[in-house]
């Protein structure tokens, strides 16, 4: 056995080239450093590539996909996002994170049951719409 300890490299949020408004949102959320899923997924997603990931609850998956979405919207004006979650509860959690992540820099509309009322409820000019399919 070797007494040599492996050096652990800690990745910082500013190493991803994120918009300062996103970095402010990350700080407001209290996220000190990227989680494993964020560290692995962000560089790929920030290049506009798709990611497919599986990780435990509380591992940072929401941040791993929201940060690249918000970054793209802030820098490409025509970009919009529709986030579909499986339950109202998860949509509510996603909404809370996205609102904190982009405080005062994006319009967010949450429509928890997507259906015919979407057009009237949103008249959607929002940058991000969050919802779940109706029953």
C-alpha positions in Angstrom: 0.0 0.0 0.0 1.1 3.5 -0.8 1.0 6.4 1.7 0.5 8.8 -1.2 -2.9 10.5 -1.0 -4.7 11.3 -4.2 -5.1 15.0 -4.7 -8.7 16.0 -5.1 -9.3 18.8 -7.5 -12.2 21.0 -6.5 -14.0 22.6 -9.4 -15.4 26.1 -8.7 -18.5 27.6 -10.3 -16.6 30.4 -12.0 -14.6 27.8 -14.0 -17.6 27.2 -16.3 -17.7 30.7 -17.8 -21.2 31.3 -16.4 -23.0 34.7 -16.6 -22.5 36.7 -13.5 -26.2 36.8 -12.9 -26.2 33.0 -12.7 -23.3 33.0 -10.3 -25.2 35.4 -8.1 -28.2 33.1 -8.2 -26.0 30.1 -7.3 -24.6 32.1 -4.4 -28.2 33.0 -3.3 -29.1 29.3 -3.4 -26.1 28.5 -1.1 -24.4 26.2 -3.6 -20.8 26.3 -2.6 -19.3 24.1 -5.3 -20.7 21.9 -8.1 -21.9 18.4 -7.2 -20.5 15.4 -9.1 -23.4 15.4 -11.6 -23.1 19.1 -12.2 -19.3 18.9 -12.6 -19.7 16.1 -15.2 -22.8 17.5 -17.0 -22.4 21.2 -17.1 -19.5 21.3 -19.6 -21.4 19.1 -22.0 -24.7 20.9 -21.7 -23.1 24.3 -21.9 -21.8 23.3 -25.4 -25.4 22.7 -26.4 -25.2 19.0 -26.3 -27.9 16.7 -24.7 -27.2 14.9 -21.5 -28.8 11.8 -20.0 -28.0 11.3 -16.4 -29.2 9.3 -13.4 -28.4 10.3 -9.9 -29.9 10.0 -6.4 -32.4 12.6 -5.0 -30.6 15.7 -3.8 -27.6 15.2 -6.0 -28.0 18.4 -8.0 -29.7 17.2 -11.2 -32.0 20.2 -11.3 -29.1 22.6 -11.3 -27.2 20.5 -13.8 -29.9 21.1 -16.5 -31.2 24.5 -15.4 -27.9 26.3 -15.4 -27.2 25.6 -19.1 -30.8 26.5 -20.0 -30.6 29.9 -18.2 -27.1 30.6 -19.6 -28.4 30.0 -23.1 -31.5 32.1 -22.6 -29.5 35.0 -21.2 -27.1 35.0 -24.2 -29.4 34.0 -27.1 -32.5 36.3 -26.9 -34.7 34.0 -29.0 -34.2 31.0 -26.8 -37.2 29.8 -24.7 -37.6 26.7 -22.5 -40.4 24.4 -21.7 -39.7 22.2 -18.6 -42.1 19.3 -18.1 -42.1 17.5 -14.8 -43.9 14.3 -13.8 -45.7 15.8 -10.8 -47.0 19.2 -9.6 -44.7 18.8 -6.5 -41.6 18.4 -8.6 -42.7 21.3 -10.9 -43.0 23.5 -7.8 -39.5 22.5 -6.7 -38.1 23.2 -10.1 -39.9 26.6 -10.1 -38.4 27.6 -6.8 -34.9 26.8 -8.0 -35.2 28.5 -11.4 -36.7 31.6 -9.8 -33.8 31.9 -7.3 -31.2 31.0 -10.0 -32.4 33.8 -12.3 -33.7 36.5 -9.8 -34.9 39.5 -11.8 -33.3 38.4 -15.1 -35.9 36.1 -16.7 -39.7 35.8 -16.8 -40.8 32.4 -15.5 -44.4 31.1 -15.8 -45.5 28.0 -14.0 -48.5 26.1 -15.3 -48.8 23.0 -13.3 -51.2 21.2 -15.5 -50.6 21.8 -19.2 -53.8 21.9 -21.2 -56.1 24.2 -23.2 -55.8 27.0 -20.6 -52.1 27.5 -21.4 -52.7 30.1 -24.1 -54.9 32.3 -21.9 -52.9 31.8 -18.7 -49.5 32.6 -20.1 -50.0 34.5 -23.4 -46.6 33.2 -23.2 -43.8 35.6 -23.6 -42.0 34.0 -20.7 -38.5 32.7 -21.1 -39.2 29.6 -19.1 -42.5 27.7 -18.7 -42.8 24.9 -16.2 -45.6 22.4 -16.1 -46.9 18.8 -15.9 -49.3 17.1 -18.4 -52.9 17.1 -17.2 -54.7 13.9 -16.5 
